[in-house]
Amino acid sequence: MIQGDSIKECIARKKAIAEVRPFSDDFTLSQIKDFYRVPNVWSSNAIEGNTLTEDETAIILRDGITVGQHTLGEMFEAVGGGKAYDFMFSLLKSTTLTMDDILHFHELVAFGRQELLPGKLRDVDVIITGLDESLPSYRDVPALIDGFAKWLSAAESMDEPIAFAAEAHARLSSIHPFRDGNGRVSRLVMNTILLQHGYLPVSIPPIQRHEYISALQSYNLGKGRLDGFIDFIAKIEVQTQKDFMRLLRIPFPQG
């Protein structure tokens, strides 16, 4: 695979971080988990329209306190997102990700929402507002998910984890296997793969939602173009690495 400049920079920064803060160190992983928990849960929910602020999300996740002027559903999304994020970190001792893990991600994301069939594939056809193309019929979802699971298992040996993570997100999102929560689960899958390969978890800033959706839809619409989405995710990873390195004063030689 030809590597773009953003992926090359990701690889170089990953090496620089590992020399100072190796992911094999449980303390480092604990710090990473705590540091990114609130922004990761908040941004993933905000992209889907949740109106909780980052500070309000922190209050719910850290203190277990409800906040006013928000629906119970939005608070459930914060709690479920936190549970799913914590489960993601339990998978980091492994280099694999199974369909049972993905179904459990959905079970957690759908916390308090039995109408979403937590942990189960959808049994109805769904549409996405603003998307003209049809999503796969629910009748086709089991076969598509079976194909995705086989691809996921075979792709674990891919040379480029960032491309693998981005493609896993795009493939799962295009199937849209659940009644709701597909974007959240797809981002958890992507971040699990990134973390399992020594990268930092990425949070998509809500301000970049349009760019993110546009890059993703180029694949979801059946055009199969992934380069733009992979580059988008790589750039988000680079920015995450830059911020992390600046906070920990990890040097990085500029070429």
N, C-alpha and C positions, 0 to 999 in steps of 0.2 A: 504494500500500500504506500502510495506517495504521501508523505506527511506535509501538511501545510505549516506555515510559520507559527500559528497559534499552538498546534500540537507539539511542535518542536520545543517551544518555550515551556509548555506544560511539563514535558519530560525533563528539561533542564532544571526547572524550579522544583519539581518533585525530588530530584537527586539532591539538590541543595538543602531542602527541608529534611530529607531522610538522614543526612549527615549530622544534623543537629538534633532533630526530634524524630527518631525512627518510630514508625507505626507499631513496631514490635514491643514498644514500651507501653505498658498498660496505663501509666500516668498520662502519657501524651494523648492516647486515645480518649481517656476520661476527660481531659481538658477540651479536646476537639468536640466531643459529644456535648458537653455542657455549653461551650461557647456558641455552637451553631444551632442548638435546639430551638430556641425561640424564633430567630430569623428564618430558619428553614420551614418550620411549621406555619408561621405567619404568612410568608411569601407564597407558599404553595396554596394556602387557602384563599389569599387575597386575589391571586390570579383567577380563581374560580368564582369571584364575586363576593366573598366573605368580607364584611365591612369592619370587622374588628381591627383596631390598630395594633401595631407591634407591641406597644406598652400594655394594651388590654390583654393581648395574647399571653404576654409574660405573667400578668397577674393571675390568669386562669391556670397556666401551666406550673408556675412556681409556688403560688400561694393557695391554689384551689378555691379561689374566691370568684364568684360570678360578678359580672359588670352590667350596668344598666343600659337601656336603650338598644339592646340587641336581642335577636330571637334566640330561643333555646337551641334551635338547629345550628346557629353559628357557634354557640358555645360548645355544642357537641362536636363540631368539626375541629375546634381547637383541642379538646380533650382527646378525641380519636387520633388526631394528627400527632399529638405528643406520644401516645401509646405506640403508634406505628413507627415513629422515629426511634423510640427506645428499642423496639423489636429489631429494627434495622441494625443497630449496633451489636445485637446478640448474634448476628450472622457473620461477623467479621473474622472469626477464627476459621471460617471456611472459605474456600475459593469457589464455591458453587452456590447457585440460587435455584431452588426448585419451584414447581408450580404450587406445591403445598405452602411454601413461603409466601408466594404472591397472593394466594387465596387468603392467607392469614393477614397479609397487609390490608386487603380489602375489608376483612372482618373487623379490623381495628379502626380503619378509616371511617367505616360506616357505623361507628359507635352510637348507640341510641336511636338508630334509624332502621328499624326492622323492615320497613317498606322497601329498603334498598337490597334486601336479601344478603345480609353480610356474609362474605366468604363464598358466595354462590354466583354462578354465571347467570347472566340476565335471561329472562324468559319472555321478553317482549322486544319489539323493535323500538329503537330510539333515534332521535334526531338531534342535531346540534344547531342551535340558532345561528344563522349567518352562513351555514355551510350548505351549499346547493347539492352536493353529492350525497348519495345515500350511504349509510353505514351498513356493514354486513347484517344480514338477517340473523335474528337470534337462533334460528335453526342451524345456521352455519358456524356459530360460535364454538361449539365443542370441537369440531374438526380443526378450525383455525387455531384454537388454543393448543390442541395437541401438536399441530405443526410448529407453533411458536416454541413449545417446550422442547421439541426435538432440535430446533434451531439453536435455542439457548444453550442446550447441553453441548452441541457441537461447536458453538462459537466461543466457548470459554477459553479455547486455546488461541484465540485471535491475538496477533502481535500487538495491536493497538487498543488498549483498554478504553480510551476515550471514545473512539469510533464505535467500539462494541457497546459501551454504555448508552451512547446516543441512539444507536440503531435499535437496541432493545426497547428504549423508550418509544421510538417512532413505531416500531412494529406492534407493540402492545396497544398503544394508543389507537392505531388504525383499526384494530380488531374491536376495540371498545367493548370488552367482554362483560362489563358490569352495568347495572342500571344507572349508577352514578358513581363518582369517585375515580373514574378512569385516569384522569390527568394526575391526580394525587398519587395513585398507585404506580403509574408509569414513572413519575419522578422519583419515587422511593426505590423502584427497581434500578433506575439509572444511578442513583446515589449509592446504592448498595454495591453495585459493580465498581464504581469509582473508588469507594472506600476499601473494598477487598483488594484493589490493586495499588493501594498506597496514595490515592489522590484525596483531595478534600471534597466534602459534599457541597454541591452547588445550590444556590438559591436564586431563582429567577426573579429579578426585581420587577414588581408590578408595573413600573414605568416602562419596562421593555416587553410588556405583554404582547403588543402588536407584532413586534419583530419576532418574538418567540413563536407565536401562533402561525405567522406567515411562513417561517422556516419549517415548522412542523407540518403544515398543510401541504407543502410541496411534495411530501412523501404520502401523507394520508389520502390525498386525492388520486392515488394510484399512479402518479407520475414517476415514483421510484427515485426521485432525486434527493439524496441524503447529504451531499457535500455541504450545502448551506446550513443544514441543521447541525451537522458535526462541528463545523467551524464556529457556529453560534455557541454551542456548549463549551467548546475549547476556549473561547474568549472569556466566557463566564468563569471557567476554571482558572484561567490565568489571573483574572482580577481577584478571585478568592485567594489564590496563592500569594499575590502581591500584598494584600491586606494582612494575611497571616504572617508573612515574613517581616513586614514592617513592624507589627506588634511585638514580635519576638526578636527583632533586630538580627534576623538571619541575613547574612550578606549574599548578594547575587551579582556576579560580574556582568556588566553590560557589554555585549559584543560590539 
